[in-house]
Amino acid sequence: MTGQDERVLLRMAARDPATAFTRALALLEDGGGILALRVAGLAAKELGRLDEGLAFLQRALELASGSDPYAAAQVRMNLVGLLTASGDVTGALAHARRAETVLHGPDADRLAANKAGALARAGRLEEAHEVAVQALPRLRAGQDPAALNGLLTNLGLARVFRGDYDGAEEALAEAVAVGESAGLRHQTAMAKGNLAFTVSRRGDVPRALRLFAEAEQGLTGERLAQCRFDQAETLIMAGLPGEARPVLTAALDAATANGYRCDTADGYLLLAHAELADGNAEEATVAAERARTTFTEQQRTGWALLAEHVLLKARWAAGERTAVLLRSATAAAERLEGGGWVDAADEARIVAARVALSLGRPAGHLLAPVRRTSGPASGRIAAWHAIALEHSSRDARKGAVAAVRAGLEVTEEHAEVLDALDLRARAAGLATELAELGLRLSGSARELLAVEERRRAIARPVRVRPPKDPGRAAALTALRALSVDRTADTARGGAPPAPGADPAAREARLTALEAKIRERTRRRPSGASPGRPAAAGAVAAALGDRALVELIAIGDELHAVTVAGGRTRRHRLGAGDGARRETGLLRFAARRLAEDGGPPAPPALAGAAERLDRLLLAPLRPVLGDRELVIAPTGVLHGLPWAALPSLAGRPFTVVPSAGAWLHARTRAPSGGHAVLVAGPDLQHADREIAALRRLHPGAVVLDGPDARAEPVRDALEGAAVAHIAAHGEFHQGNALFSRLRLADGPLMVHDLDELADPPHLIVLSACDIGRADEGDAVLGMAGALLALGTATVIASVLPVRDDATPAFMTAFHTALATGKTPSRALAATARAPATTGFLAMGAG
């Protein structure tokens, strides 16, 4: 075999490991020696067979050691990468030291690439960076794209861990370009996965998820496990630790089974982060201790520092506020800084500062070195929060308010790159404590309203219009078809499933399709415009004779800001637990009434409604008078059937996510579009309801029976002036964007609606529960999504409804609309029974 043939075979191990492995085995059968063993070892690693690969290289080293010192050094060069993956970083670096005294030229540079990776995995970031930078010019000038790609990838990782995101992205983008031009599919995919990791650290979750999806297609073995670990970290940083956990667990199992002990230790560290983000401090401690033990066994002392860092955060999360924790966090910050872990050092300083403040000690010196303009958004938000607390502890209110404002600006910037509504809601959650501090610092009613509106606006884009995604559309269609099968089986009651049906397999497929839709939604580039916080002056000008009631939770206290008659006032309503408890009782009583029937006004329903009225509205009565109201609830009060409160009987009002959302909804001018009437299947009175409405809307587009299919209904909604859908509704608890209206071919889901370029001006959803929302003040659900898309007013119920009560109610409502009344006034003019209490006007009203 010629030297050129040898080089081709070695490069094939990176380009096409399966073919290279087969050829190497064939050479070994024909008496091949060191080269064939090297190729077999490198290819086996790429294929996820690490222990087998190590065995091949150990045999090669035995053959070369006694006869060919240079060949032995080449084998040691290859062993560096495999031993690092196995967790023996010390052994890997020992081989590197022995090989670098022998190798020269391109081989020395290839060794440098492997050594940089081993140093990074050891946590020796500065050394890794120095080795990579020294070798980079020579590899750029050489003819080994595989080695150049590997060096650039390791350089990028060293930089991202050091907090140099610009430098990391530059190196990794070059690694991707080198790999693509040389046809290095596996190495290109790994570089792309590491680029995704860097992008996620910068907060661009959609781009990171797109890059991860592209990378996964070209990965196997260790590289695939590493990519999934990085995806899990992205999910954790995006506020989705529950979704990260199964990804982590699967990757950990794969890494452990295939001998990738270095990745196994990394996985335990990430699992600790996931548990901590999910509020499980005890489980986080267990995982972090396991990671620290494993890192220590592998002599990866730099990474052991990161495990200690998680243990510090877990102690803080568990409620420890001691001088011991203060000393530990301060010392850990110095060690982390010395090890090059800049982000973790900042977080440790923030923990130290928070502990110091809780002990009544100064904290300014701890916070001075913390970066506030770079690093992950969560860290920068936490830094501004700690700075605000430090100013507040010195009664420096102006500085505290400025720090809160700066932290909320970071949160806004972070949220702006996100398209998916659930990701925006989680992004807003990063600033929960910070915003609450801002609320506590607010002196006047105007200041309180400004902070609350800013907080709510972060999670509420005013327009979501991303590019169309055929893959996502296909998944929605498949989900619809399976949902029809499940509904049919449910309708069969206790009867056996249909022939050939496998309910368990179908449920697994439904879960997988929902996951695919979420994943594809989250990776789309943002089509959202920023939410617009409402200023008190703009609200007062728009209200006219109306009044705003914005309810605000500050800790466990419930406050209200009212804007009425041009004046903004602040009101303390009392403890919030009473309102939450009574809302639960009222909803329970109303649900029982709707589902089981009962007296016209059951005592439990009336009692809870009266108590809530006294808690929420009675203290505001002198200010509100008999004005029409715009109500912006908070927390569980978004699900309150407000029409049940005695003060609101017969009174026009609209319920909104925020004052800013109301102002935006009012900007949607009425269109001269068409009317749409839809009757879903298996709803006893739907046909009667639609038939009555046809007389009021004689030119309406009517979709019923087999014509009431999801996509035709969605398409008919485009540009409609008014739309009315009578169908079975289902609110999807915990995953509100899969809330649905049941149509002839399956459900119309919230995810379907963001295809609308021009949603209906007014839409009436005559269905159970479809007005409910999730994620607190982000108000995720069908009504909230329609308002974010640009619908002016949604009429929907936050409770189950009685089918037999809705036709007459809806006919009366549309009749009032036809006289020129606004939706909120038409709803107020419509006589209600307890069975229709849940219907609310949402949005502009």
N, C-alpha and C positions, 0 to 999 in steps of 0.2 A: 504494500500500500504506500503510495507516495505521500509526501508531506501535505500536498493540496488535498488529497483524499482524506487524510486525517483531520484537517481543518474543517472540511465539509461535514464529516461525521460528527465532530464535536459541536458544530453549530446546529446540526440537525436536532441535537438533544434539547435545544431551546426552542427551535422552530416547530418541530414535529416529534415530540418525545415518544409517541407510540411507535412510529416507524423506526426511530433511532434505537429504541430498546430492542425491537425485533431484529434489526440488523446486527446489533452488538451481540445478542445471544447467538445468532448464526455464526459470527466470527469466533466466538468462544468455542463453539462446537468444532470449528475448523482449526482450533489451536491458537486462536487469537490471544493476545496477552494484555499488557498494561493499558493500551489505548481502548480496547474493547471493554475492559472492566471499568475504565473511567466513564466511557459513554453510557454503559449500562447503569452505573451509579447515578450520574446526573439525570438521565432520563427517568429512572425510577423515582427520584425525588419529585420531578415535575408531575409524575403520574399519581402521586400520593402514597408511594410505597417507600417511606423514608428508611425504615430499618433495613429493608432489602438493599436500598441504594448504599447505605453505610457499609453493609457487608461486602458489596462489590469493591468499594474504594479501599477497604481495609485489605482485601486480597491484593489489589493493585499495589498498595504501599509495601506489602510484604515482598512482592515480586521485584519491585524497583529498588528497595532499600539496599540490597546487597550488590546490585549490578549497575544501577544508573542513577546517580545522585540527582541529576537534573529532572529525570522522569519522576523520581520520588517527590521532589519539590512541587512538581505540577500536580501530583496526586494530593499533596498536602493543601495546595491552593484550592482544589475542589472540596476537600474535607472541611474547609472553613465554613462554607455555606451549609453543608449538611449537618455538621456538629452543632452549629448555631441553632438550626431548626429543631434539633433534638433536645435542646436545653443545655448542652455542654459548651457554653460560651467560653469558659476558661480553656478547655481543650482546643476549641477552634482558634483562639488567639495564640495558643502555644504553637500550633501547627503553622500559623501565619508568621510567627517570629522565625521559625526554623526555615520556612520557605523563602522569606524575603532576603536571606543572606545568599541565596543561590540563584534565584530567578532574575532575569534581566529583560529589557525591552518590553514588548507587548505583554509577556507573561507577568512581569512585575506590576504592570498596570491592572491586569485582570485580578491579580492578588489584592491590589489596593481596593478595588471595587468590593471584593468579598470581605476584606478586613473592615472597611467602613460600615458594612452592614452588621458585622459581628459587634463592633464597638457601639453602634446605635442600639442594638438589642441588649447590650450590657448596661446601657444607660450612660455611657461615656460620650456624651453628645459633642463636646468641643473637639475631642480627639477624632471622632468620626468625621466631623465637618472638615477638619484640617487635612486628614488623609485624602478625603474625596476631592477637595479643592486642589491639592497638589498634583493629583493624577489626572484631573480633568483635561487640561490642555493637551497632554500627550495622547489620551484616548480619543479626543476630538480629531486629532491629526492622524490617527491610526486607521486600521481597516477592520476593526472588530466591533460592529454595532451592538452585539449582544453584551459585551463588557461595558461599552459606553452607556447603553440603556440601563444596565444594572447599577453602574456608578451614579448616574443622574438620579435614579430612583432612590438610592440610599442617601444621596446628598439632599434630595427633597425632604425625605423623612427626618433627617437630622435637623433641617431648618425649621420644619413645622413644629417639631417638639421644642425647639428653642424659641418659638414664637415669631419667627421670621416668615410670615405667610406670603409676602410678595416674592421673596427669594425661593421659597418652597414651590410656589405655583410655577415660577419661571423654569426651575430645574425639571419639574415633573412634566410640564408641557413639552419641553425639549425631549424628555425621555419617550413620551408618547410618539412624537414626530419621528425620532430615530427608529423606534420599534416598528412603526407603520411602514416606513420607507424600506426597511430591511426584511419585512415579512415575518417579524418575530411576534407571532400571534399571542402566545402566552405571556411573554414579557411586556408586550404593549398593553395587554389587558391588566396586568398587575400595576403598571405605571398609571394607567387610567384610574384604577381603583384607589391608588394612593393620591392621585389628583383629586378624586372625589372626597377623600378624607380631608384633604387640605381645604377644599372649598366648603365643606360642612363646618370646619372649625371657624371659617369666616362668617358663617351664618346663612349661606346660600343653599338652603336645604333642597329646593327643587332641582337646581343644577347638580348638586351632589347625588341625588337619587337617580337622575338621568344617567350620570356617569357610572354609577354603580351598576345600573341595569345593563349598560353597554359592556362593562368590564366582565360581569359574571359569565357572559356567553363564551369567553375565551379562557376560563379558569378551571383548574382541577386541583385536587389535593390541597397542599398547604396554602397555595395562593387563593383558592376559593374560600378556605376557612378564614384566612386573614381578611379577605374582602368582606365577608359576612360579619366578622368582628367589627370592622370599621362601619358597616351599615348599622349595626346595633348601636354603636356610639352615636351615630347621627340621629337615630330615633330617640335615644336618651336625651340628647341635647335639644331635640325638637319637642320635648315634653311628652314622649310616648314610651315610658319605660316598660309598661305592660306589653307593648308590641315588640319591644327589643328583647324581652326575656326569652321567648321561644326561639328567636333567631340566634341568640347567644348560646342557648342550651344545645341546639342542633350543631352549631359550629364547634362547641366544646367537645361534644361527643365524637365528632368526626376527627378533631385534632388529637384527642386522646387515643382513639382507636388506631390512628395511623402513626403514632409515635412522635407527633409534633409537640414535644413537651414545652418548648419555648412559647408556642401559641397558647397552650393550655394555661400556663401561668398568666398570660395576658388576658385570657378569657375570664379567669376568676376575678381579676382586677376590674374588668368591665362589668361583670355581674354585681360586684360590690357597688359600683356607680349606679347601676339600674335599680338595685334594692333601695339605695339611699334616695334616688330621685322619686321612688314610689312610696317614700315615707316609712320604709322598713329598716330602721336604724340597727336593730339587733341582727337581722339577716345580712345587712351590709357589713357589719363587723365580722361575722363568721366568714363571709366570702373574702373580705380584705385580709383577714388573718391567714387564710389559706393561700392567698396570692403572695403575701409577704414571706410565708414559710417556703413556698416553692421558689420564689425569686432568690431567697437566701441559699437554698440548696443548689441552685444553678449559679450561684455567685454573681448574680445580676444586681449588684448593690444599688446601682442608680435607679432601677425599677422598684426595688424594695422601698425606696423613699416615697414613691407614688402610692404604694399600699399604706404606708404610715400616714400619708396625707389624707387618704379616704377614712382611715380610722379616726383622725382628728375631727373630720367633718361629721362622722357618725356620733362621736361623743357630743358635739354641739347639738346635733339634731335630737339626741336622746335627752337633752335638757341640762347637760353638765355646764356649770358656770363657775369654775374654780380657778384659783391661782395656779394650780398644777396644769390645767389645760392651757392657761395663758402662756406659761413658760414653755410647754410642749409645742404649742403652735408657733411661738416666736422662734424657737430653735429650729423647728422643721422648715420654716420659711427660709431661714439662712441656708440650711442644707440643700433645699430644693433649688435655691438661686445658684448656689455653688455648683450644683449638678447640671445646670442649664435648663431646668424645668421652670420656665418663666411663668407660665399660666398657673401652674400649681403653687408656685411661691406666692403669687398674688393672692390666690384663694386662702392660703394658710395665714397670710397677714390679715386678711379680712376677718377670718375666724378669731385671730388674736385680738384684733381691734374690737370686735363685738363682745368678746369675753371681758376685755378691759373695761369697756363702757358699762357692761352689766355689773361690774364690781366697783363702779364709781371711780375708775382710774383714767388718766389721760390716754388718748389713743391716736392723736394726730401724728406722732412720730412713726407709728406702725403703718399708717395709711399713706404717708408721704411718698414712698417708693412705688406704690401700686399704680399700674398703667390704667388709663381711663379712655384712651383713644384707639387701642388695638387689643386684639385677643377676642375670645368668644364673647358674644353679647351677654350671656349669663354672668360672666365674671365682671364685665364692665358695669352692668346694672347693680350687681352686689357691691361693687366698689363705691358707686355713687350713693347707694343706700347707707353704707357704713359711714361715708363722709357726712351725709345728712344727719345721721345719728350723732356723730361727733360734734357737729355744729350745734345741734339741738341740746346736747349735754352741757354746752357752754352758754346756753340761752342766746346763741347767735342765730336768731330766726331767719334773718335775710340770707345768710349763707346756707342754712338748711333748706330753705325753699328753693334756692338756686340749684343745689345738688339734686333735689327731687326732680326739678325740671330737666336737668341734664340727663338723669337716668331714664326719665320717660322719653326723652328724645332718642336715646340709644334703643329703647324698646320699639319705638315707632320705626326707626330705620331698619331694625331687624325684621319687623313684621311686613314691611313694604315689599320684600322680595318673595313673600309667600302668596300663593294663590289659594290653596285649599283652606276652606273656612275653619276646619278643625285645627290646622296648624296655626292659623292666626290666633285662635282662642288660646292655644297653649302658649304662644309667644307672649300674649298679654299676661298670662299667668306668671311669667318670669318677674314681672314688676308688681305682683300683688302686695308684698310687704312694703315696697317703696311707695306705691300709690296710697296705701293706708296711712303711712307716715305723712304724706302730703295732705291727706284729708284732715289728719289730726292737727297739722300745723296751720290749717286754713283758719283765718280769723273771721272774715266776713262771709256772707252768703254768696257773694259773687265769686270769691276765691274758692269756696267749697264746690260750687257748681263747675268752675273751670277745671279743677283737678279731676272731678268725677267724670266730666264729659271727655276729658283727654284720655282717661283710663278706658272708658267704654269705646272710644273711637278707634283705639289700637286694634281691637278685635273685630271691628265692624267696617269692612270695606264698603264703599258706596257702589261699586260695580265690579263684577267678576265676569270677565269675558275672555277666557284663555283660548288658544288655538284649538281647533277640533282634533280629536284623537280617535282614529278609527278603531284602534285596539280597545280603547275604553268603551266605545259604543258597542262593539261586539260582545264585550263582557257583560254590559248591561242587558243586551238582548238575551244572552244565555241565562243570566240570572232571572229574567222575567219568565222564561220558559220553565225553568226548574221550580220557580215559585208557584206556577200554575199547577204543576204536578203535586207539590206539597199541599196546596189548598184543596185539591181534589181528594187526596188521601185523608186530610182532616175532615172533609165533609162526609167521608165514609164512616166516621165514628169508630166503633170497635170492630168493624168488618176487616177482613184480611186485606193487605195491600194489593193493588192491581197486579195482574200477572207480569212477572219480569221486573217489578219495582224493588228496589233495595233502599229503604228509607235512610239507613245509616250512611250508605254511599252518597245518597243525594244530599244529605245534610253536610257531609264533608265537602262536596262539590260546591254547595251554596256558600259555605264559609270561605273556600278558596277563591271563589269569584268575587265575593265582597272584598277580600284582601287585595285581589288584583285591581279592583276598581279604586280602592283607597290609594294603592301604590301609584297607579297611573295618574290619579288626580293630583297627588302630592308632588309629582315630579314635573308638572307642567309649569312653564314660566308664568310669572304673575301677570294677570290681566286686570288687577284690581287698582282702583284709585284709592288714595288714602282716605280714611274716615275723617270727618270734619268735626272737631270739637265745637260745641255751640257756645258762643259768648252770650252773657245775660242780656246785653243790649239788643242783639240780633233776635233773640228769642222773644223779648218783650215787644219788639216792633212787629214780629210776625203773628203774635198771639191775638192782637186786637182785643176783642171782648172775652177771649178765652183765658184760661189760667193753666199754668204748668205745675204739676206736682212731680218732682223727681225724688224718689226715695233712695237713701244712701246708707249703706251699712259701714259703720266705723267700729271695728272690733265686734262686740256683741250689741252695740247700741245702734238703734235705728234713728236716722235723721231724715228730714225732708227739706228740700229747697223749693219754695214756691215763687213763681213769677206771675203777678197779677196786678192789673192796673198800672203797669209800668214800674212796679217796685219788686225787688228781689228780697226775699226774707228766708231766714234759717229757722228751723224748728227741731227741737229734740223730742222724739216720740216715745223714747223709753227702750227697754231691753228688746232685742230682736227675737228672742226665743219664743215669746208669746205669740208674735205674728206668725212665726214658722209653725208653731203647734196648731194654732187655730186654722191656718191654711190647710194643713194636713187633715184636720177633722172635717172641714167644709168639703174638701175634695172627696174624702171618703164617703160622706153622707150623700153628696151629689151623684157619685158613681153608683152607689147602691140604688138610688132612686132611678137612675137611667137604666140600670141593668135588670133590676128586680121589680120595678114599679113600687107603688106605695102611696101614702097620702100626698095631697097636693103640695103641702109645705111641711115636711117632716121637722120635728122640733130640733133635731141635731143640726140640720142645715140652717134653719133660721137662727138658732142660738149662736153658732159659729160666725155667721154673717154679721149679726149684731155686734158681737165682741170685736171682730175685725174692724167694723165701721168705727167703733169707739177708739180703737188703737190707732188707726191710720188716717181717718178723715175728720173725725169730730174735732181734734185739736186745730185743724186747719180751717174749720168752717167760717170763723170771722173774716178770714182773708179771702176765701174762695167764693163765698156767697153762693149764688145760684148759677155761676158761670159754667159754660161748657169746659170740660177738662181735657188736658193732654197729660196722661199718666205714664211716667217712666219708672216701672217697678225695679226691684233689685232681688237677686237670688231667687228663692222659691216663689216669690210673689209674682214672677212672670207667669206662673201657672195658676194664679188665683182667678176664679170666675168672678171678675169684678162686678158684673151686673147683679150678683146676688146681694151686694151690700145695699142696705136701705137708702143710704144717701145718694146712690146712683140710679135708683129706680126711676125710669122715665127721663133720665138726664143724659144729654149727649156727652160722650167721652170717647177717646181713642187711647189705645195702649201702644206704647212705642219702646224700642230698645234704649233710646236715649233722646234727649232734646235735639241733638245733631241729626239723628236719623229722621226725626219728625220734620225738621227744616228741609232736609234733602228730599223727603217724600213729597213735600209741598211744591218742590220745583218741577215735578212731573206734570206738565200741562195735560188736561184731558184731550184725548185724541178723538178723531171722528171715525175710529175703527169699527169693526164689526162686533157682534155679540156671539158668544159660543156657549152652547148648552150641552152638557154631557151627563149621561146616566150610566153608571157602572153596573156590573152584573150582581145578581143575588141580593139586591137591596129592594125590599118589598114595595116601598113607596116611591122609589126613584122615578119610575116612569110617570106616575101621577104628578110628581113635583115638576118634572121637566115639561110635561104637557101643559100645566098651568102657566109656566113661565114663557112658553112659546107664544101665548096670546099677548104677553107684554112685550115680547121681542120677536115680532113676526118675521123679520129677515135674518134670524139667527142661524148660524151654522150649528146643526144638531147632530150629535154623535151618540148613538145608543145601540143597544144590542151588540151584534158582532162588529159594528163600525167603531165602537168605543174602545179602540186599541191605543196603547201608550204613545207610540210615535205619531200617529195621525192626530191624537189629542194635543200632544205637545206642539206639533206644527200649526194646528188651528189656533193655539193660544198666541202665536206670533202676531203682534200688532193689534190685539183685540182691545176694544174699549171696555168691555165687560165680559167676564167669563164666569160660568157657574158650573161646578162639578158636584154632582150628587153620587157618592160612592162610599163603599166601606173604606175607612181610614185606619191606619195603624201607625202609632208613634213608636219608633225604634229606640227604646231606652238604652243609653250608653253609646249609641251610634246614630245620632239623630239624622245624619245625612242619608240614611237608608229608610227613613220614614216614608210611607207610601200611601197611594190611593189605588185601590184594586180596580183594574179595568179588564176588558174582555180577554186580552192576551197576557195578562199578568200586571204587575204593579208599575205605576208611574212614580218614580222616586225623586227625592230632592236632587240627586245626582243628574237626573235627566234634564232638570230645569235650566242648568247653566248653559245649555245650548241655545237658549232664547236670546236673540239680539234685541228684541223689542217686546218685553213681557206685557201682559195685560195691565191696563191702567187700574182696573178694579177686578179682583177675583174673589169669588165666594166659594169656599170649600165646605160643602154640606156633608160633613163626615165626622166620625168620632175622633177626638184627641188630636187632630191634625194641626191644631194651633199651638200645641205644646212645644217646648224648646228644651235644649240641654246646654251644658257648659255655662251655666250661670248667666251673667250679663252679656255674654257673646250671643245668646239667643239663637242657638243652632236648631234648625228645624225647617219645615216647609214654609211656614209663614215668614220666618226670619230670612230665609234664603231669597224668597220672592222680593222682599223689601230691599235686600242688598242688591238684587239684580236690577231694580228700578221700578217695580210695581208701586203705585202710590198707596193703595189701600187693599188690605186683605181682610175678609170676613171669615173667621174660622173659630172652631170650638176648642177649648182647652180641656173639655170633658167628653165622656161618651154622650151620645144624643139618642133620643128615642125616635126611631124611624117614623112612627105614626104621627109624631108631633111636628116634624120638619116641613111637610108640604105647605100647610097653612101658614106657618111662620115665615117661610121663605117667599111665599106669594105676597104676603102682606109687606114684607121688607122691600121687594122689588116694586110693588105698587107705590110705596112711599118714595122710592128712588125716582120713579117715573114722574112724580110731581115736582121734581127739581131739588129735593132735599139732598144734602150731602150724605154719604154712607153712615156716618156716626149719628146724624140726626134721624135718618130713616130707621136705623136700628133702635134708637131711643123711642121712636114713635110706634114701634111694633110691639104689640102685647106679647109678653113672655109667660110661658109656663115654666115650672122648675126644670122640666125636661130640656128646655132650650136656654137655660141659664148660661151655659158655657160659651155661647157665641159672643165674640168680641170684634169690634172694629180695631184693626191694627194698622199703624202707619199714619198717613195724612188725615184719615178720618173723613 
